[in-house]
Amino acid sequence: MQRYTYKVVEVREKLLGGKMSGGKLEKLLNDHAADGWQLKAITATEVKGRVGPGGVEGLLVTFERPVQ
C-alpha cells in the first residue's frame, strides 16, 4: 500500500492591493514539482496576513508525494 506525505503552502495577495499573479503560482507549482511534489488541491480562502490580526484573500495549495 502506497503511503503519502503532504505539504500545504499559503499564497497571499500582495499587501498593497496587488492581484494574485498566475506567474507566481506557476513558479510555485514548478518549484515544488522539481522536488517531487504533485499538486493535490488549490483552495481559495482567507489566510492570515503578515501584519495585524486580519486575514487577506489567498490560496492554500496542497501537495503530495509518496513516502520514500
N, C-alpha and C positions, 0 to 999 in steps of 0.2 A: 504494500500500500504506500503510495507516494505521500510524503509529508511536505508542507509548505511553511515558509516564514513570510510575514507581511510587514510592510512599511507604509506609513501614512505621512504625506507631506502637505503642509498648509501653504497655499499660494494666495497672497493678498494682492488687492489692487494697490497701486502706488498711493502713498499717504496724501498727496496733494490733488486728489480727484482724477488721477490718470486712469485710463481704462486698462483692463487686463489684456496683455499682449499675447496674440497667438504665437508669435515667435518665441516669447519667454516660455510658454507652455511646451512648445515643440522642443526647445533646448532641454528643458527639464526631463521630458519623456526620453529623449535620445541619450542624455547623460546617464539616466538610470538603466536604460536598456543595455548600454555598454558595460554595465556592472552586473548584467544578468537578471535584472528585474523586469517583469512583464506587467503592463497596465492591467489592473483588475477592475477599477471603478473610478469615476470622477463624480463628486458630489458638490453641488453649489450650496454654500452655507454662509453663515456669519462667523468669521473667525476673529479671535482676539487681536486687536491692533497692537502695535509696538508701544504706543504711548496712551496712557489713560485706561479707564475701565471699560469703555465701549468696544463694540466689535465693528468690523468692516466687512464688506462683501468679499467673498473669496471662494476658493475651491479646496476641497480635501481630495487629494489624489492618492489612491491606494494601489500599491504594487505588491506582487507576489513573486516568489521564486522557490524552486524546490530546495529543501534542506539538503545540504551536501553530506 
